[in-house]
């Protein structure tokens, strides 16, 4: 027969054990909510598929995402601060959008501040809102509120992505405000509320030094740069850092975790970007048209035409998307609107005899002419 004292002891032990299990379950649940399910190594692979020709940017950004996932990011400051330099059309803004796609599922999940809109001192008030008592205090909503910063995160990842585009155009007042954000991870608004940026990755893009970089790669006397790619990369980084130190104060530069200088895109990288955009166009056709979709066949000669008109040493791949719209998407849209393309048909994109435009025609199946097999893509 079990004694009363023994029974009370067993019941107390069982109660404490159940309570401990519930506490442990809540702990595990909270930790699982803090970290996305994808392993960190997948971030680099997913970024590599979206960001072409800039491995240094991926190598600089991914460790800070991993630190946040492991809950090892420093307290009292943003999870990471990055300054992206380089010539136009090399993928600086695209890098931030690609990271938003990987972490949050869409490139729109970011808070973007176009610093070109805040070149005058009085315009900075639009970011913070007017203080109480000033005209328009209740009507003007500041851009950098805690609600908008939190909206740049998602259920899969609590890291907000904040982009200050073309930071060199910002008014000095905005630069002084950023000093506090980059150092302590907080910003005080006009109504005295505080915005926390501790769970944020802050990106600053700039074209500082871009002109000197172009001159280094393409000297005025008509010859291409003869430096090996590795040496040219080091030279461009030095040019970029020199421009940064001339334009930004040492206090500002010291608050940046990583400065990434984007390299000019190689012909192989440009071709891969074009292939990616054509693939995205086919995916868009399949997704939006459903059973009425058709197949695009864009051979090497047509791709070479698009590359020649959509890329340059001065502007990189910036014009490629507009060239694709003008020479391929718009003629394709005209045929679809006229009902001249049947579902599940093959549309081949060919170069016109005068080689000044692309022509579209229906074929029975994808064709690979011998000249396209032999012709280089670029």
N, C-alpha and C positions, 0 to 999 in steps of 0.2 A: 504494500500500500504506500502510495506516494504522499509524503508529508506536505502540509500546507505551505511551509516555507520553500520547499523545493519547487512546488507548482508556481508560486509567485515569482521565483527566480527565473524559471523557464519562460514564463509569459513576458517578463521584463526583457529578458535577453532577446526573445523573438521580436518584440516591439522595436527594440533598438536596431536589430538587424534589418528589419523591413525599412525603417526610417533611413538607415545608411544606404540601402539599395536605391531608394528613391532619390536621395541626394546625389548618388553616383550617376544615376540615369539622367538627372537634370544637368549635371556637369558635362556628360558626354553629348547631350543634345545641344547645349550651348556651344561647345567646341565645334560640333559639326555645322552649326549655323554660321560660325565665323569663317569657315574655310570652304571654298568651292570644292566640288567633287573631283575635278580634273587634276591630275598630278602636275607639279610645276614644269616638268620636262615637256609637257604638251604645249605649254605657252610658247616656247621657243620654236617648236615645230609649226604651230599654227601661225605664228607671226611670219616665219620664213615663207610660208605658202602665200601670204598676202602682201608682204613687203619684199620687193625684188631688188637685188643688187646692193643692199645696205646691211651687211652682217654686223658691222660695228655698232649700229644703232640697237639691234636686237641684243647683242652681248652686253650693252650698257644698261638696258632697261629691265630685262628679265630678272637679274639678281634682286632688284628692289621689290618686285612683285613677290618673289619667293620669300624675302625677309618679312613682308607683311603677312603672307600666308602662314609662316612659322611663328607669327606674333613676336618677332624680334626687331621690328622697326623701332627707331628711337622715339621716345615720348617727347611731346612738346614741340614738334615740328612736323612738316609734311612728310609723307612716306617716301617721297623722292622728288627731286627738283632737277629738271633737265633743260639745257640750252642746246637747241638744234640749229646748227649753222650750215652754210653751203649754198651753192648756186641755185637759182630758181629751177623748178621742174625736176628736182632730184628725189622728192618724196618726203619732205619734212612734215607737212600737214598730214599726208597720207599715213605716216607712221603712227600718229596719234589716233587717227580714225581706225587703222587696223588693230591697234591695241584695244580700242573700245569694242570692236567686233569680237575679238577673242574673249575679253573679260565679260562683256555684257550682251553679246549677241547682235548688236547693231552699231553702226558707226555714228548714229545720232545720239548715243548715250554719252555725251560729254558737254561740258560747259565751256563755251568759246567766247573769248573777249577779243574783238578786233581792235587792236591798239591804234589803228589808223583813225578810228572814230573818237579817240581821246587824246588828240594832239594839243588841244588847248586846255589851260588850267581849269576853266569853269566847267568843262565837259566831264571831268572826273567825278563831279557830284552825282552824275547819273549812275555811277557804280555803287555809291554809298547811300544815296538818298539825302534829302535836305534835313537838317536838324530841326527839332521841334521849335515852333515859333516862326520859322521861315516860310515864305510864300511857296505853296505847292508841297508842303510837308506830307499831307495825307494823300495827295493825288499821285505823287511820284513814287513808284516802286523801285527800290534799288535792284541792280542786276545780281550782285554777289550776296544773296541771302542764304541762310542755312538751308532753307527749303530747296532752293535751286541747286545748291551743292550736293545735297542728299539725293536729288532727282537724277544726278549724273551717275549714281551707283545702281545696283540691281540686286535681285534676290540671290543670284549666283555668286556675286562678288560685291563686297561693301566698299571697294576702292572707287572713289570718284576721280574722274579725269577732268582736269581744268587746263584749258589751252589759252595762253596769251599770245596771239598771232602778231608777228612783226613788231616785237617788243621795242625795237629801236625807235619807232615812231611815237611812243608813249610820252606824255607830258612829264616833266620832272616830278610833279606831285604824285602821279601814279607810280613812278619808280620808288619814291619814298614810302608809299603805302606798301609796296611789294616787299620792301626790306623787312617789315614786321611780319608779313605773311610767311616769307621764306625762312625767317629765323625762329619764330615762336608758333607758327601755324595758326594764328588768329588774326582777325580783322574786325575792327570796331566800326559799326555803321553809324549813320547820322542820328538814328534814334537811340543810340547807346547800346544796342544789342551786339553781341559778339558772335562772329561766324568762325567755326572751328574747321581747320583744314588738315587736321592730323591724319585723317583717313583719305588723303588725296594725293594723287600724282600730278604735279604741276609741270607743264611743258611751256617753254618759251621758245618761239621760233624767230629767226632773224636772218636777214640777208647781208649782215655786216661782213665785209671782206669779199663779197661775191665778185665784184668787179676785178679786184686784184687776183682772185683765183682764176677767173677766165683769162686774164692776161698771162698768167703763169702757164696755163694749159695751151693757149693759142696766142703766141707772141705776135706783135704787130708786124714783124718782118716776114710773115707768111709761112713759117714752118711750125708744125705741130711740136709740142713738148717732147723732147727726146728722153726725159727722165723715165726710169722704170716705174711701174704702177705703185710699188711700195714706197719708193722715194718721193713720187708725186703726192701720195697720200700724206706723208709726213710733212711735206712742204705746205700743203693746203691747210693742215691742222695748225701749223705755225702761223700762217697768214690769218686764219680765223681767230686764234687766241690773241694775236697782236691787235686786231681790230676790236675785239672785246675789251681789252685792257685800255684802249684809247677812248672808248665810248662809255664804259661803265665804271663805277667807283670800285675800289678794292673791297669795300664792305659788301657790295652787291655780288661780285664775282665769288667771294668766299662762301656765300650761302648756296651756291649751285653744286649739286652732287656730281653731275657728269656733264661735260661739254662734248657733244658729238658733232663732228664735221662730216657732212654728207659728201660722198664722192660722186663725180660725174658718172652717169650710167653708161655701161659698155654696150656695144651693139647687141651682144647676146642677151643682156638684161632688158634692153628695149624690146627685142623680139619676144621675150617671155612676157613682158607687160602687155604687148599687143595680143598675144595668144590668150592671156588671162581675160582681157576685155572682150575678145570674141567669144570666149567660153561663157562669160557673164551674159552676153547678148543671147546666146542660145538658151541658157537657163531662163532668162526673162521670157523668151518666146514660149518655152515649155510651160512655165508657171502661169503666165497670163492668158495664153490662147488655149490651153488645154488640148482637147481633141482636134482643134483646128491648127495646131502647131505644125511646123515644117522644119527641114534640116538645112543648115547653111554649110556650104562647101567653099572655103576661102583658101585657094592654093597659094603657093609660095610667091608667085609673081604679083598677085593682088596684095599680099601682105607687104611685099617690098615697096609697092606703090604707096600704101598707107604709111609705112615707116618713113619714107623719103619726104612726105608732105606733113607728117605729124610730129617729127622729132628734129632737133637741131642741137648743135654744140652749145648754143647760147641759152636756149629755153628748155633743154632736156625733153622730158615727155609731157610737158604741160599742154601742148596743142594736140596730143594724140587723141584724146577723147572727142574733141571738137571735129577733128579730121574724120574720125570714124562716123560721127553723126552726119557730117556733110556728104561724104562719099559713099556710105553704105546704109546707114539707118534710114535716112530720109528717102532715098530711092526705094528702099525696101518697104517703107511705110506707104508710099504711093501705090505700089503694086498690091499691097494688102487691102488698102482702101478701095481700090478698083475691083477687088474680087478676082484677081488674076493668079492667085497662088492657092492651090488646093492643099487640103490637109495631108500631112505625111509625105509631101513631095520634097524633092531635092532641088535647092536653088544654088546654082554655081555662080560664084563671083569671078568675073574675068576682066582682063585689061583690054580696053578698047584699042582698035587698030592704031589710032593716033597716040595712044599711051598717055592721054590727058584726063581720063576718067575711068570709072569702073562700070561695067555693064552686068546685069543680072539675067540669067536665063535658067529655065527649068530643064533638068536632066533626069534620066531614068534612075541613075544610081551615082554615087560619088565617083569621080574620075580623077586619075592621077596621071596627067600627060608626062611624056618622057622629059620634056624640057623643064617641067617643074621639079622632077626628081634631081635634075642636074644643076638647076639654078640655085645659087646661094640665096638665103632669105634676106640678107642685108650685106 
